[in-house]
Amino acid sequence: MSTTENTVILIVEPDPELREHYRASLSSLPGLEILVEEGGPAGMAKAQECGRLDLLVTEAIMPDLDGINLYVQVAAKFPAMKCVVLTEYDLSDYAQWLATATVLTKPLAADILQHEVAEILALDRASQMEPPRPKAVVTQPVVAQAQSEPAMDLSQLLPGVTIGTYTLGASLPVTEWGPAFVSKQAGVNRQVRLIFYDTHSAYSAADFVAYFQRLAASPHPNQLVIYEVSQADGLTFVAEELWTSGNLDAAVQSGATQDARTVAHYCKQSLAALVHRQREAMRIVTPSDVLVSSTGVVKVGHLHPTPGVTPVLLPAQMSALAAMFKPMIAPASPGSQMAVAFLDRLSTGQLQPADSIAQVEQLTIALAPEKTLVKTREQIAAEKAMQESHAKMKYYIKQGCIALAIVFAILGYVVYDQFFKSQFTDFSSMMHMGPADYVNSQGATVHVGEFWMDEYEVTIYQYSQFLNAVASKGGYAAVKAEFCPNASATKKSFEPQEWSTLKEAARRHSAFYGSRKEDMLTPDSPVFGVDFYDAQAYAKWKGKRLPTAAEWEFAARGPTGNLYPWGAEFVENNANTGVDFVAGRPDMGGDKDGFKAVNPVNKTPKDVSFSGVKNLMGNLSEWTSTEGPLRIGEPTKIVMGGNWMLEPKPISLKMLGAKIPDDRQRWLGIRCVSEKAPELPTEKK
């Protein structure tokens, strides 16, 4: 129980990196006792232990107990407690429960959290921070107040001038709200576009602030990121994502055409942004509003209607998109007729918003080029050698030269071994467990049946073989029904996040995160950045399945309930964990366990449980088939195990909680189980 005279703050955040980021940013404030927990239930338990709690800082969306319900329940014990809710989502539907809370929109710079907490708690921070700035909140918009004697006016804005935490760079074209500048934000060291409100514009200051706060509170991948709406030195401004690429205006004006697949891709992303904003008043979209990067990322710019202009509804926007994209389709390109037919339906109002999104997604999948199985020169040579060997073997058998045939068979095997087996280590071994009863980390007795579990995580090489097999069968669309019929409609590939970069780094034995020899990826490194459907599909392809959370925990803790796979005490150099991970600094860390990021699956032999299964405490966490609690109405899957970024803690069902199935992380991978004995020898545990 806390008996301190200091101000007591409880931070509840599931993400270990963000949790440490928030704690560190607030630790510089005077007179604080900072408590930290990883999730809703743990936060609730900690609050019940406290004799005093002045401020709760919590993530809104968490498994088991979300931040809003946590706030309501803790406030029942501490009625005077303040609360800061952190989120990436629109929480306007929860306004009645958040009327007295402060809602901050992620991503969040450390200095902003400091300012808000200091302001809420009325701390003396004059020696540490600049004056507070308004924030992008959901509950009550911050309206710019007129200044009788402003510290600066717009005419003083020049490159090199500092406004709040921003240093102005080159001037940009004047916007409908006022002047704009390329600027660099101190602390987070990022370039943004600052748009300053001009009192001579057609908008009121309240309208300017409210519009950008609504965008900040409702982010979307296909709209520009709003970092903050703020005031400093008598000026009101917004900091938003700096877009350095172009738009579609030049392409439309020149009459240039694109293949149908590219146009469908542009249309899909533009449509997603407009459907997301359908409750926002908008003017008609134009080609200059559709921003396109060189890598194919599409974002829709600001469509705030000029005063006096009648806003348009979503059907009119859909028709405008169809009229924009239809002339861009090259008539001779594959799938052009399909794309034109879809745009015709879009333009005539035949499609509802949800139907339009589903159909354009199906169109982009249909137009995706089929992947073919790519073989290396070594593989081609090996296959050719084997074919020649077999042909010669048949010839000499027919001639009665059995001895000579044996020689060629041996030579063929040598070639096969040379080009296939010697390149990659065989990590196909499985460990035998159960049936058994055990006491789990929650104190309940659980029965598990007989099963075999992969000794190691699935490697990059093993997963690449799966992708090759998928390509040989006609690609994702051809095998979806077989491997993952339950996948979301938006999924279109089994490729992991950043697959091209990951695969090339493994092929070259080069760095992906970190720079030392120990940090190089190899084909024997575990595959990561996979979602649940990727993991499920791989397991089905191998004739296996994903483990249940109970099977996974039994394999790690054993019948005696070890806190760690190897025993009761944590040993730093036994496993590749986050004990020495330094967030955002790939040049640091690795001094305790020997690795800054993932390691080849056979390089931490001491991270082994009673069952003989490796890397359950570190390296990568892993998907299970066990359902978790609903998250924002969406189903989840339990994720088990420690990883190279996670602070080490005893094995339990709540190490990481649940993730939505399409979540992809650099610390999340695959391990399979089977109820059937593998062909390879195994050891029973």
C-alpha positions as semicolon CSV with decimal commas, in nm:
position;residue;x (nm);y (nm);z (nm)
1;M;0,000;0,000;0,000
2;S;0,131;0,342;-0,094
3;T;0,176;0,575;0,206
4;T;0,390;0,833;0,026
5;E;0,322;1,206;0,049
6;N;0,419;1,237;-0,316
7;T;0,161;1,257;-0,594
8;V;0,083;0,898;-0,698
9;I;0,045;0,814;-1,069
10;L;-0,050;0,473;-1,208
11;I;0,044;0,403;-1,572
12;V;-0,137;0,109;-1,737
13;E;-0,009;0,020;-2,086
14;P;0,023;-0,328;-2,245
15;D;0,303;-0,230;-2,485
16;P;0,634;-0,261;-2,296
17;E;0,812;-0,003;-2,512
18;L;0,539;0,258;-2,469
19;R;0,510;0,177;-2,098
20;E;0,875;0,260;-2,046
21;H;0,846;0,566;-2,273
22;Y;0,563;0,709;-2,059
23;R;0,736;0,629;-1,730
24;A;1,061;0,792;-1,841
25;S;0,886;1,103;-1,972
26;L;0,707;1,161;-1,640
27;S;0,999;1,072;-1,414
28;S;1,151;1,418;-1,465
29;L;0,850;1,586;-1,302
30;P;0,898;1,669;-0,932
31;G;0,723;1,497;-0,643
32;L;0,582;1,195;-0,821
33;E;0,559;0,831;-0,724
34;I;0,505;0,643;-1,052
35;L;0,351;0,295;-1,053
36;V;0,345;0,089;-1,373
37;E;0,131;-0,209;-1,477
38;E;0,090;-0,396;-1,805
39;G;-0,286;-0,446;-1,833
40;G;-0,632;-0,375;-1,698
41;P;-0,659;-0,653;-1,434
42;A;-0,307;-0,585;-1,305
43;G;-0,383;-0,213;-1,296
44;M;-0,702;-0,276;-1,103
45;A;-0,518;-0,494;-0,851
46;K;-0,249;-0,229;-0,804
47;A;-0,512;0,043;-0,752
48;Q;-0,682;-0,167;-0,485
49;E;-0,349;-0,193;-0,300
50;C;-0,298;0,184;-0,303
51;G;-0,398;0,404;-0,014
52;R;-0,387;0,701;-0,248
53;L;-0,407;0,751;-0,624
54;D;-0,402;1,098;-0,783
55;L;-0,380;1,022;-1,155
56;L;-0,448;0,722;-1,378
57;V;-0,276;0,719;-1,720
58;T;-0,419;0,432;-1,923
59;E;-0,442;0,292;-2,274
60;A;-0,807;0,277;-2,380
61;I;-0,807;-0,058;-2,562
62;M;-0,676;-0,354;-2,360
63;P;-0,773;-0,722;-2,328
64;D;-0,963;-0,850;-2,024
65;L;-1,035;-0,501;-1,884
66;D;-1,025;-0,193;-2,108
67;G;-0,904;0,147;-1,994
68;I;-1,250;0,308;-1,983
69;N;-1,393;0,045;-1,750
70;L;-1,072;0,052;-1,547
71;Y;-1,112;0,427;-1,499
72;V;-1,477;0,394;-1,394
73;Q;-1,401;0,119;-1,142
74;V;-1,093;0,284;-0,991
75;A;-1,272;0,620;-0,969
76;A;-1,529;0,454;-0,744
77;K;-1,252;0,412;-0,484
78;F;-1,075;0,743;-0,556
79;P;-1,347;0,996;-0,654
80;A;-1,096;1,284;-0,672
81;M;-0,859;1,095;-0,903
82;K;-0,782;1,246;-1,244
83;C;-0,744;1,038;-1,559
84;V;-0,559;1,056;-1,892
85;V;-0,679;0,813;-2,159
86;L;-0,441;0,736;-2,449
87;T;-0,580;0,598;-2,774
88;E;-0,558;0,576;-3,152
89;Y;-0,935;0,540;-3,185
90;D;-1,240;0,766;-3,194
91;L;-1,391;0,749;-2,844
92;S;-1,674;0,995;-2,905
93;D;-1,930;0,719;-2,836
94;Y;-1,791;0,695;-2,481
95;A;-1,812;1,068;-2,404
96;Q;-2,051;1,019;-2,110
97;W;-1,789;0,809;-1,927
98;L;-1,497;1,032;-2,027
99;A;-1,652;1,370;-1,951
100;T;-1,401;1,438;-1,671
101;A;-1,105;1,262;-1,833
102;T;-0,840;1,398;-2,067
103;V;-0,816;1,202;-2,394
104;L;-0,484;1,221;-2,581
105;T;-0,439;1,086;-2,932
106;K;-0,147;0,862;-3,023
107;P;0,127;0,888;-3,145
108;L;0,223;1,098;-2,845
109;A;0,547;1,292;-2,792
110;A;0,700;1,274;-2,445
111;D;0,685;1,651;-2,389
112;I;0,310;1,661;-2,462
113;L;0,239;1,398;-2,196
114;Q;0,460;1,592;-1,953
115;H;0,271;1,915;-2,019
116;E;-0,069;1,754;-1,978
117;V;0,015;1,570;-1,656
118;A;0,182;1,877;-1,507
119;E;-0,119;2,089;-1,600
120;I;-0,369;1,840;-1,459
121;L;-0,178;1,807;-1,131
122;A;-0,080;2,177;-1,120
123;L;0,287;2,092;-1,071
124;D;0,565;2,352;-1,065
125;R;0,738;2,290;-1,398
126;A;0,857;2,633;-1,500
127;S;1,221;2,527;-1,491
128;Q;1,158;2,217;-1,699
129;M;0,906;2,287;-1,973
130;E;0,751;2,548;-2,192
131;P;0,395;2,680;-2,135
132;P;0,117;2,427;-2,192
133;R;-0,042;2,388;-2,532
134;P;-0,398;2,284;-2,624
135;K;-0,433;1,920;-2,718
136;A;-0,619;1,714;-2,972
137;V;-0,893;1,563;-2,750
138;V;-1,220;1,390;-2,818
139;T;-1,438;1,518;-2,534
140;Q;-1,428;1,898;-2,551
141;P;-1,249;2,082;-2,837
142;V;-0,987;2,335;-2,737
143;V;-1,099;2,665;-2,888
144;A;-0,835;2,923;-2,967
145;Q;-0,866;3,227;-2,744
146;A;-0,802;3,576;-2,872
147;Q;-0,486;3,738;-2,738
148;S;-0,497;4,107;-2,651
149;E;-0,123;4,139;-2,701
150;P;-0,001;3,845;-2,911
151;A;0,364;3,760;-2,873
152;M;0,401;3,716;-3,248
153;D;0,203;3,771;-3,566
154;L;0,209;3,583;-3,895
155;S;0,438;3,837;-4,060
156;Q;0,717;3,731;-3,825
157;L;0,711;3,369;-3,938
158;L;1,039;3,304;-4,117
159;P;1,273;3,004;-4,157
160;G;1,472;2,954;-3,837
161;V;1,205;3,098;-3,605
162;T;1,101;2,876;-3,314
163;I;0,732;2,839;-3,229
164;G;0,675;2,626;-2,920
165;T;0,870;2,307;-2,978
166;Y;0,895;2,359;-3,355
167;T;1,166;2,524;-3,561
168;L;1,041;2,660;-3,892
169;G;1,206;2,559;-4,217
170;A;1,111;2,637;-4,575
171;S;0,777;2,802;-4,640
172;L;0,510;2,598;-4,822
173;P;0,217;2,712;-5,040
174;V;-0,039;2,909;-4,841
175;T;-0,339;2,694;-4,738
176;E;-0,705;2,792;-4,712
177;W;-0,649;2,839;-4,337
178;G;-0,324;3,034;-4,349
179;P;0,053;3,005;-4,409
180;A;0,236;2,672;-4,386
181;F;0,598;2,572;-4,319
182;V;0,817;2,265;-4,314
183;S;0,912;2,238;-3,947
184;K;1,112;2,012;-3,718
185;Q;0,972;1,916;-3,380
186;A;1,218;1,899;-3,093
187;G;1,214;1,593;-2,869
188;V;1,076;1,350;-3,127
189;N;1,301;1,491;-3,403
190;R;1,046;1,461;-3,684
191;Q;0,962;1,688;-3,975
192;V;0,602;1,803;-4,001
193;R;0,391;2,054;-4,188
194;L;0,280;2,339;-3,961
195;I;-0,036;2,519;-4,075
196;F;-0,101;2,849;-3,896
197;Y;-0,448;2,993;-3,852
198;D;-0,494;3,333;-4,019
199;T;-0,775;3,548;-3,878
200;H;-0,833;3,680;-4,230
201;S;-0,921;3,334;-4,364
202;A;-1,280;3,234;-4,432
203;Y;-1,288;3,018;-4,117
204;S;-1,326;3,094;-3,749
205;A;-1,056;2,993;-3,505
206;A;-1,302;2,755;-3,336
207;D;-1,380;2,587;-3,669
208;F;-1,008;2,549;-3,750
209;V;-0,933;2,387;-3,413
210;A;-1,242;2,165;-3,408
211;Y;-1,186;2,033;-3,762
212;F;-0,829;1,922;-3,702
213;Q;-0,911;1,779;-3,359
214;R;-1,178;1,560;-3,518
215;L;-0,921;1,430;-3,768
216;A;-0,668;1,371;-3,488
217;A;-0,923;1,174;-3,288
218;S;-1,019;0,957;-3,585
219;P;-0,699;0,851;-3,767
220;H;-0,692;0,636;-4,080
221;P;-0,405;0,490;-4,287
222;N;-0,529;0,675;-4,596
223;Q;-0,548;1,023;-4,448
224;L;-0,271;1,254;-4,331
225;V;-0,166;1,205;-3,969
226;I;-0,255;1,493;-3,737
227;Y;0,002;1,510;-3,457
228;E;-0,140;1,796;-3,252
229;V;-0,349;2,114;-3,255
230;S;-0,173;2,373;-3,047
231;Q;-0,109;2,734;-2,947
232;A;0,224;2,901;-2,878
233;D;0,348;3,258;-2,885
234;G;-0,003;3,386;-2,952
235;L;-0,048;3,171;-3,265
236;T;-0,283;2,881;-3,328
237;F;-0,154;2,603;-3,552
238;V;-0,174;2,235;-3,642
239;A;0,116;1,993;-3,688
240;E;0,044;1,729;-3,949
241;E;0,226;1,469;-4,157
242;L;0,462;1,626;-4,411
243;W;0,371;1,481;-4,753
244;T;0,667;1,507;-4,990
245;S;0,527;1,305;-5,281
246;G;0,285;1,423;-5,547
247;N;-0,082;1,380;-5,637
248;L;-0,289;1,263;-5,933
249;D;-0,351;1,608;-6,081
250;A;-0,066;1,599;-6,335
251;A;-0,153;1,244;-6,445
252;V;-0,518;1,330;-6,501
253;Q;-0,440;1,656;-6,682
254;S;-0,192;1,484;-6,915
255;G;-0,428;1,199;-6,997
256;A;-0,167;0,943;-6,889
257;T;-0,300;0,591;-6,836
258;Q;-0,209;0,314;-6,592
259;D;-0,270;-0,058;-6,586
260;A;-0,604;-0,163;-6,437
261;R;-0,446;-0,312;-6,126
262;T;-0,271;0,015;-6,033
263;V;-0,587;0,220;-6,086
264;A;-0,787;-0,028;-5,874
265;H;-0,525;0,006;-5,601
266;Y;-0,554;0,387;-5,609
267;C;-0,931;0,366;-5,605
268;K;-0,941;0,121;-5,314
269;Q;-0,731;0,339;-5,086
270;S;-0,908;0,662;-5,185
271;L;-1,246;0,502;-5,129
272;A;-1,141;0,372;-4,788
273;A;-1,048;0,725;-4,678
274;L;-1,377;0,874;-4,800
275;V;-1,588;0,603;-4,637
276;H;-1,398;0,661;-4,312
277;R;-1,483;1,034;-4,329
278;Q;-1,844;0,998;-4,446
279;R;-1,981;1,168;-4,133
280;E;-1,752;1,467;-4,187
281;A;-1,875;1,756;-4,405
282;M;-1,672;1,741;-4,730
283;R;-1,638;1,925;-5,057
284;I;-1,607;1,723;-5,377
285;V;-1,278;1,532;-5,414
286;T;-1,045;1,633;-5,702
287;P;-0,729;1,473;-5,850
288;S;-0,511;1,715;-5,654
289;D;-0,663;1,579;-5,330
290;V;-0,551;1,221;-5,404
291;L;-0,191;1,202;-5,281
292;V;0,021;0,919;-5,421
293;S;0,372;0,819;-5,315
294;S;0,634;0,651;-5,532
295;T;0,572;0,326;-5,339
296;G;0,198;0,328;-5,409
297;V;0,074;0,465;-5,075
298;V;-0,241;0,673;-5,131
299;K;-0,382;0,933;-4,895
300;V;-0,670;1,175;-4,942
301;G;-0,598;1,534;-4,841
302;H;-0,823;1,785;-4,667
303;L;-1,176;1,815;-4,804
304;H;-1,311;2,067;-4,552
305;P;-1,578;2,271;-4,739
306;T;-1,520;2,644;-4,786
307;P;-1,786;2,851;-4,607
308;G;-2,078;2,903;-4,839
309;V;-2,011;2,583;-5,035
310;T;-2,272;2,309;-4,988
311;P;-2,108;1,988;-4,861
312;V;-2,150;1,674;-5,072
313;L;-2,256;1,332;-4,951
314;L;-2,064;1,008;-4,995
315;P;-2,250;0,889;-5,311
316;A;-2,139;1,206;-5,490
317;Q;-1,781;1,144;-5,376
318;M;-1,795;0,787;-5,506
319;S;-1,916;0,915;-5,844
320;A;-1,635;1,172;-5,849
321;L;-1,379;0,897;-5,786
322;A;-1,522;0,685;-6,065
323;A;-1,510;0,979;-6,308
324;M;-1,150;1,047;-6,202
325;F;-1,015;0,693;-6,232
326;K;-1,205;0,555;-6,531
327;P;-1,010;0,757;-6,797
328;M;-0,683;0,651;-6,632
329;I;-0,729;0,281;-6,717
330;A;-0,522;0,164;-7,012
331;P;-0,776;-0,015;-7,238
332;A;-0,532;-0,293;-7,330
333;S;-0,420;-0,370;-6,975
334;P;-0,524;-0,704;-6,819
335;G;-0,852;-0,673;-6,630
336;S;-0,942;-0,333;-6,776
337;Q;-1,300;-0,439;-6,849
338;M;-1,347;-0,564;-6,493
339;A;-1,215;-0,236;-6,354
340;V;-1,434;-0,023;-6,583
341;A;-1,741;-0,229;-6,489
342;F;-1,672;-0,172;-6,118
343;L;-1,626;0,205;-6,169
344;D;-1,952;0,219;-6,366
345;R;-2,135;0,063;-6,071
346;L;-1,960;0,303;-5,835
347;S;-2,060;0,608;-6,041
348;T;-2,428;0,519;-6,069
349;G;-2,486;0,478;-5,697
350;Q;-2,559;0,106;-5,719
351;L;-2,319;0,023;-5,436
352;Q;-2,347;0,086;-5,065
353;P;-2,022;0,199;-4,893
354;A;-1,954;-0,143;-4,740
355;D;-2,025;-0,317;-5,072
356;S;-1,797;-0,080;-5,261
357;I;-1,507;-0,153;-5,026
358;A;-1,565;-0,530;-5,053
359;Q;-1,591;-0,524;-5,433
360;V;-1,284;-0,309;-5,492
361;E;-1,091;-0,541;-5,260
362;Q;-1,203;-0,840;-5,465
363;L;-1,107;-0,653;-5,781
364;T;-0,751;-0,585;-5,662
365;I;-0,712;-0,950;-5,565
366;A;-0,843;-1,066;-5,902
367;L;-0,603;-0,834;-6,085
368;A;-0,297;-0,934;-5,880
369;P;-0,040;-1,117;-6,094
370;E;-0,001;-1,484;-6,024
371;K;0,315;-1,573;-5,840
372;T;0,535;-1,845;-5,980
373;L;0,769;-2,075;-5,797
374;V;1,114;-1,922;-5,826
375;K;1,401;-2,169;-5,810
376;T;1,765;-2,092;-5,754
377;R;2,029;-2,199;-6,002
378;E;2,146;-2,454;-5,748
379;Q;1,798;-2,605;-5,724
380;I;1,763;-2,619;-6,104
381;A;2,106;-2,781;-6,133
382;A;2,024;-3,031;-5,862
383;E;1,693;-3,127;-6,022
384;K;1,860;-3,163;-6,361
385;A;2,134;-3,377;-6,210
386;M;1,880;-3,597;-6,035
387;Q;1,677;-3,638;-6,354
388;E;1,990;-3,734;-6,547
389;S;2,090;-3,971;-6,274
390;H;1,751;-4,142;-6,277
391;A;1,752;-4,169;-6,655
392;K;2,097;-4,326;-6,653
393;M;1,996;-4,556;-6,373
394;K;1,703;-4,690;-6,577
395;Y;1,928;-4,729;-6,881
396;Y;2,191;-4,931;-6,697
397;I;1,928;-5,143;-6,521
398;K;1,786;-5,229;-6,858
399;Q;2,136;-5,318;-6,972
400;G;2,191;-5,527;-6,665
401;C;2,461;-5,294;-6,530
402;I;2,321;-5,273;-6,179
403;A;2,654;-5,183;-6,025
404;L;2,698;-4,884;-6,252
405;A;2,343;-4,771;-6,176
406;I;2,423;-4,769;-5,805
407;V;2,720;-4,539;-5,871
408;F;2,496;-4,289;-6,046
409;A;2,238;-4,310;-5,769
410;I;2,510;-4,226;-5,515
411;L;2,624;-3,936;-5,729
412;G;2,267;-3,812;-5,753
413;Y;2,231;-3,824;-5,376
414;V;2,554;-3,631;-5,333
415;V;2,429;-3,360;-5,569
416;Y;2,098;-3,344;-5,380
417;D;2,278;-3,318;-5,048
418;Q;2,514;-3,055;-5,189
419;F;2,243;-2,823;-5,309
420;F;1,958;-2,884;-5,068
421;K;2,042;-3,031;-4,730
422;S;2,374;-2,864;-4,665
423;Q;2,238;-2,512;-4,714
424;F;1,997;-2,515;-4,421
425;T;1,984;-2,680;-4,082
426;D;1,705;-2,931;-4,028
427;F;1,475;-2,784;-3,761
428;S;1,184;-3,022;-3,817
429;S;1,224;-3,211;-3,487
430;M;0,925;-3,226;-3,251
431;M;0,903;-3,304;-2,879
432;H;0,650;-3,548;-2,733
433;M;0,434;-3,446;-2,434
434;G;0,125;-3,559;-2,245
435;P;-0,130;-3,669;-2,174
436;A;-0,100;-3,495;-1,836
437;D;-0,268;-3,277;-1,577
438;Y;-0,088;-2,964;-1,459
439;V;-0,155;-2,655;-1,249
440;N;-0,148;-2,349;-1,474
441;S;-0,028;-1,998;-1,393
442;Q;-0,379;-1,904;-1,272
443;G;-0,383;-2,187;-1,017
444;A;-0,629;-2,405;-1,208
445;T;-0,575;-2,776;-1,283
446;V;-0,578;-2,827;-1,658
447;H;-0,566;-3,146;-1,864
448;V;-0,375;-3,164;-2,190
449;G;-0,385;-3,460;-2,425
450;E;-0,097;-3,624;-2,605
451;F;0,074;-3,396;-2,857
452;W;0,402;-3,319;-3,029
453;M;0,539;-2,963;-3,041
454;D;0,804;-2,813;-3,271
455;E;1,137;-2,801;-3,089
456;Y;1,213;-2,465;-3,254
457;E;1,022;-2,170;-3,394
458;V;0,944;-2,178;-3,768
459;T;1,243;-2,034;-3,955
460;I;1,260;-1,788;-4,243
461;Y;1,370;-2,068;-4,475
462;Q;1,085;-2,296;-4,370
463;Y;0,830;-2,020;-4,421
464;S;0,975;-1,930;-4,762
465;Q;0,913;-2,291;-4,869
466;F;0,549;-2,245;-4,771
467;L;0,523;-1,926;-4,981
468;N;0,678;-2,108;-5,276
469;A;0,419;-2,383;-5,241
470;V;0,138;-2,127;-5,229
471;A;0,274;-1,961;-5,544
472;S;0,292;-2,296;-5,724
473;K;-0,077;-2,354;-5,648
474;G;-0,184;-2,022;-5,801
475;G;-0,128;-1,777;-5,519
476;Y;-0,319;-1,662;-5,211
477;A;-0,664;-1,645;-5,371
478;A;-0,635;-2,004;-5,495
479;V;-0,551;-2,154;-5,154
480;K;-0,736;-1,925;-4,911
481;A;-1,031;-2,162;-4,879
482;E;-0,793;-2,450;-4,803
483;F;-0,557;-2,280;-4,559
484;C;-0,747;-1,993;-4,392
485;P;-1,115;-1,967;-4,489
486;N;-1,174;-1,749;-4,182
487;A;-0,927;-1,476;-4,288
488;S;-1,052;-1,119;-4,314
489;A;-1,174;-0,993;-4,652
490;T;-0,894;-0,736;-4,665
491;K;-0,618;-0,995;-4,645
492;K;-0,454;-1,069;-4,980
493;S;-0,123;-1,241;-4,910
494;F;0,056;-1,474;-4,670
495;E;0,374;-1,267;-4,692
496;P;0,495;-1,141;-4,351
497;Q;0,537;-0,774;-4,275
498;E;0,846;-0,631;-4,450
499;W;0,896;-0,970;-4,619
500;S;1,113;-0,846;-4,908
501;T;1,356;-0,675;-4,671
502;L;1,354;-0,964;-4,424
503;K;1,410;-1,229;-4,692
504;E;1,693;-1,037;-4,857
505;A;1,864;-0,977;-4,522
506;A;1,845;-1,349;-4,444
507;R;1,978;-1,442;-4,788
508;R;2,273;-1,206;-4,754
509;H;2,326;-1,273;-4,380
510;S;2,295;-0,898;-4,321
511;A;2,148;-0,676;-4,051
512;F;1,777;-0,618;-4,006
513;Y;1,794;-0,459;-3,660
514;G;2,136;-0,392;-3,509
515;S;2,476;-0,401;-3,677
516;R;2,690;-0,669;-3,512
517;K;2,763;-1,017;-3,638
518;E;2,525;-1,155;-3,377
519;D;2,244;-0,938;-3,515
520;M;2,259;-1,069;-3,872
521;L;1,955;-1,251;-4,004
522;T;2,007;-1,594;-4,158
523;P;1,767;-1,849;-4,310
524;D;1,780;-2,016;-3,966
525;S;1,640;-1,705;-3,793
526;P;1,273;-1,733;-3,695
527;V;1,016;-1,576;-3,927
528;F;0,837;-1,280;-3,772
529;G;0,584;-1,015;-3,870
530;V;0,319;-1,283;-3,933
531;D;-0,047;-1,250;-3,840
532;F;-0,266;-1,529;-3,702
533;Y;-0,391;-1,630;-4,047
534;D;-0,034;-1,664;-4,177
535;A;0,052;-1,887;-3,881
536;Q;-0,266;-2,093;-3,920
537;A;-0,209;-2,141;-4,293
538;Y;0,153;-2,248;-4,248
539;A;0,053;-2,502;-3,982
540;K;-0,219;-2,649;-4,208
541;W;0,026;-2,671;-4,499
542;K;0,259;-2,874;-4,276
543;G;-0,025;-3,103;-4,168
544;K;-0,011;-2,957;-3,818
545;R;-0,199;-2,693;-3,619
546;L;-0,128;-2,407;-3,379
547;P;-0,101;-2,497;-3,009
548;T;-0,368;-2,408;-2,757
549;A;-0,261;-2,169;-2,483
550;A;-0,281;-2,458;-2,234
551;E;-0,055;-2,681;-2,445
552;W;0,192;-2,398;-2,489
553;E;0,200;-2,321;-2,115
554;F;0,241;-2,689;-2,024
555;A;0,536;-2,720;-2,266
556;A;0,698;-2,417;-2,102
557;R;0,618;-2,466;-1,731
558;G;0,589;-2,843;-1,712
559;P;0,402;-3,053;-1,457
560;T;0,584;-2,883;-1,166
561;G;0,488;-2,529;-1,274
562;N;0,832;-2,376;-1,332
563;L;0,828;-1,996;-1,339
564;Y;1,076;-2,005;-1,624
565;P;1,131;-2,286;-1,875
566;W;1,451;-2,399;-1,706
567;G;1,350;-2,350;-1,341
568;A;1,247;-2,110;-1,067
569;E;1,504;-1,831;-1,116
570;F;1,556;-1,600;-1,412
571;V;1,904;-1,619;-1,570
572;E;1,989;-1,325;-1,798
573;N;2,201;-1,508;-2,053
574;N;1,976;-1,814;-2,083
575;A;1,730;-1,651;-2,324
576;N;1,710;-1,365;-2,574
577;T;1,474;-1,127;-2,389
578;G;1,420;-0,754;-2,352
579;V;1,636;-0,742;-2,038
580;D;1,887;-0,535;-2,236
581;F;1,661;-0,400;-2,513
582;V;1,689;-0,023;-2,572
583;A;1,384;0,108;-2,757
584;G;1,464;0,290;-3,081
585;R;1,839;0,230;-3,047
586;P;1,955;-0,062;-3,261
587;D;2,312;0,045;-3,183
588;M;2,259;-0,034;-2,814
589;G;2,159;-0,337;-2,606
590;G;2,254;-0,702;-2,632
591;D;2,516;-0,678;-2,359
592;K;2,340;-0,924;-2,125
593;D;2,190;-1,194;-2,344
594;G;2,418;-1,146;-2,646
595;F;2,153;-1,036;-2,898
596;K;1,997;-0,702;-2,991
597;A;1,716;-0,862;-3,190
598;V;1,609;-1,212;-3,303
599;N;1,870;-1,487;-3,305
600;P;1,893;-1,807;-3,514
601;V;1,669;-2,059;-3,345
602;N;1,953;-2,286;-3,229
603;K;2,174;-2,018;-3,072
604;T;2,017;-2,011;-2,723
605;P;2,032;-2,375;-2,610
606;K;1,984;-2,283;-2,243
607;D;1,636;-2,144;-2,318
608;V;1,490;-2,494;-2,293
609;S;1,205;-2,642;-2,092
610;F;1,153;-2,985;-1,937
611;S;1,002;-3,092;-2,270
612;G;1,314;-3,007;-2,468
613;V;1,136;-2,726;-2,656
614;K;1,361;-2,424;-2,718
615;N;1,305;-2,045;-2,710
616;L;0,987;-2,031;-2,507
617;M;1,118;-1,755;-2,281
618;G;1,282;-1,542;-2,551
619;N;1,344;-1,473;-2,917
620;L;0,981;-1,454;-3,043
621;S;0,638;-1,474;-2,886
622;E;0,400;-1,708;-3,066
623;W;0,038;-1,730;-3,180
624;T;-0,194;-1,986;-3,022
625;S;-0,535;-2,106;-3,138
626;T;-0,706;-2,005;-2,812
627;E;-0,972;-1,735;-2,836
628;G;-0,916;-1,422;-2,629
629;P;-1,169;-1,159;-2,514
630;L;-1,336;-0,929;-2,767
631;R;-1,142;-0,611;-2,842
632;I;-1,350;-0,323;-2,979
633;G;-1,600;-0,587;-3,081
634;E;-1,335;-0,785;-3,269
635;P;-1,223;-1,141;-3,187
636;T;-0,870;-1,198;-3,056
637;K;-0,620;-1,481;-3,015
638;I;-0,398;-1,546;-2,714
639;V;-0,026;-1,485;-2,772
640;M;0,223;-1,674;-2,553
641;G;0,589;-1,648;-2,460
642;G;0,861;-1,390;-2,409
643;N;1,052;-1,218;-2,685
644;W;1,361;-1,009;-2,759
645;M;1,177;-0,683;-2,680
646;L;0,974;-0,791;-2,377
647;E;1,093;-0,736;-2,023
648;P;1,143;-1,086;-1,878
649;K;0,872;-1,215;-1,648
650;P;0,750;-1,559;-1,533
651;I;0,567;-1,768;-1,792
652;S;0,190;-1,715;-1,766
653;L;-0,127;-1,688;-1,970
654;K;-0,111;-1,310;-1,927
655;M;0,243;-1,239;-2,045
656;L;0,115;-1,061;-2,354
657;G;-0,259;-1,117;-2,346
658;A;-0,458;-1,127;-2,668
659;K;-0,404;-0,975;-3,012
660;I;-0,645;-0,921;-3,299
661;P;-0,579;-1,190;-3,563
662;D;-0,439;-0,954;-3,827
663;D;-0,185;-0,797;-3,591
664;R;0,176;-0,824;-3,710
665;Q;0,478;-0,752;-3,492
666;R;0,855;-0,787;-3,518
667;W;0,845;-0,996;-3,202
668;L;0,568;-1,238;-3,304
669;G;0,621;-1,574;-3,481
670;I;0,502;-1,933;-3,523
671;R;0,538;-2,271;-3,354
672;C;0,326;-2,572;-3,448
673;V;0,193;-2,884;-3,276
674;S;0,047;-3,212;-3,395
675;E;-0,154;-3,496;-3,245
676;K;0,026;-3,737;-3,478
677;A;0,377;-3,863;-3,420
678;P;0,622;-3,721;-3,673
679;E;0,833;-3,946;-3,887
680;L;1,151;-3,822;-3,721
681;P;1,266;-3,974;-3,391
682;T;1,136;-3,783;-3,088
683;E;1,193;-3,790;-2,718
684;K;0,895;-3,841;-2,489
685;K;0,852;-3,598;-2,198
